[in-house]
Protein backbone atom coordinates (compact mmCIF):
# COMPACT_ATOMS: atom_id res chain seq x y z
CA UNK A 1 0.00 0.00 0.00
CA UNK A 2 2.88 2.34 0.79
CA UNK A 3 4.41 1.90 -2.64
CA UNK A 4 1.09 2.72 -4.32
CA UNK A 5 0.80 5.91 -2.27
CA UNK A 6 4.39 6.91 -3.02
CA UNK A 7 3.87 6.32 -6.75
CA UNK A 8 0.66 8.36 -6.70
CA UNK A 9 2.44 11.24 -4.97
CA UNK A 10 5.47 11.26 -7.28
CA UNK A 11 3.68 10.62 -10.59
CA UNK A 12 0.12 11.64 -9.68
CA UNK A 13 -1.70 14.76 -10.55
CA UNK A 14 -1.74 17.92 -8.49
CA UNK A 15 -5.32 17.14 -7.39
CA UNK A 16 -4.13 14.09 -5.42
CA UNK A 17 -1.38 16.14 -3.79
CA UNK A 18 -3.87 18.84 -2.91
CA UNK A 19 -6.15 16.36 -1.12
CA UNK A 20 -3.31 14.72 0.77
CA UNK A 21 -1.51 17.93 1.73
CA UNK A 22 -1.34 19.03 5.35
CA UNK A 23 -3.32 22.21 5.92
CA UNK A 24 -1.61 25.18 7.47
CA UNK A 25 -2.91 26.15 10.92
CA UNK A 26 -2.73 29.81 9.85
CA UNK A 27 -5.81 29.53 7.63
CA UNK A 28 -8.55 28.57 10.06
CA UNK A 29 -12.19 28.72 9.10
CA UNK A 30 -14.31 31.17 11.00
CA UNK A 31 -17.48 29.87 12.60
CA UNK A 32 -20.79 31.64 12.23
CA UNK A 33 -23.00 33.04 14.93
CA UNK A 34 -23.84 31.25 18.13
CA UNK A 35 -27.62 31.07 18.46
CA UNK A 36 -28.76 31.79 22.02
CA UNK A 37 -32.04 32.62 23.65
CA UNK A 38 -30.42 35.05 26.10
CA UNK A 39 -27.68 37.36 24.83
CA UNK A 40 -25.07 39.12 26.94
CA UNK A 41 -22.02 41.27 26.32
CA UNK A 42 -18.94 39.17 27.06
CA UNK A 43 -16.21 41.84 26.96
CA UNK A 44 -15.79 45.61 26.78
CA UNK A 45 -15.66 45.55 22.96
CA UNK A 46 -18.97 43.67 22.49
CA UNK A 47 -22.03 45.62 21.40
CA UNK A 48 -25.65 44.92 20.46
CA UNK A 49 -26.99 45.52 16.96
CA UNK A 50 -30.42 44.81 15.49
CA UNK A 51 -30.43 43.10 12.07
CA UNK A 52 -33.69 42.14 10.34
CA UNK A 53 -35.61 42.46 13.60
CA UNK A 54 -33.23 40.11 15.40
CA UNK A 55 -30.76 41.10 18.10
CA UNK A 56 -27.07 40.35 17.38
CA UNK A 57 -23.91 40.67 19.47
CA UNK A 58 -20.83 41.77 17.52
CA UNK A 59 -17.25 42.04 18.77
CA UNK A 60 -14.24 43.48 16.93
CA UNK A 61 -11.65 42.17 19.39
CA UNK A 62 -12.81 38.56 19.68
CA UNK A 63 -14.92 37.17 16.80
CA UNK A 64 -15.91 34.18 18.96
CA UNK A 65 -18.26 36.46 20.88
CA UNK A 66 -20.58 36.81 17.87
CA UNK A 67 -24.09 35.62 18.72
CA UNK A 68 -27.67 36.13 17.61
CA UNK A 69 -31.12 35.63 19.02
CA UNK A 70 -33.15 32.52 18.31
CA UNK A 71 -35.37 33.06 15.29
CA UNK A 72 -38.93 33.39 16.63
CA UNK A 73 -41.25 31.93 14.00
CA UNK A 74 -44.32 33.32 15.81
CA UNK A 75 -43.31 36.83 14.77
CA UNK A 76 -43.79 35.90 11.10
CA UNK A 77 -47.58 35.52 11.48
Residue pairs with C-beta under 8 A, 6 or more apart in sequence:
8 16
9 16
9 17
9 20
30 63
31 64
32 66
33 56
33 66
33 67
33 68
34 66
34 67
34 68
35 67
35 68
35 69
35 70
35 71
36 67
36 68
36 69
36 70
37 69
37 70
39 48
39 55
39 57
39 67
39 68
39 69
40 57
41 47
41 48
41 57
42 57
42 59
42 62
42 65
43 59
43 61
43 62
43 65
45 59
45 60
45 61
45 62
46 57
46 58
46 59
46 65
47 57
47 58
47 59
48 55
48 56
48 57
49 55
49 56
49 57
49 58
50 56
51 68
53 75
54 68
54 69
54 71
55 68
55 69
56 66
56 67
56 68
56 69
57 65
57 66
57 67
57 68
58 65
58 66
59 65
59 66
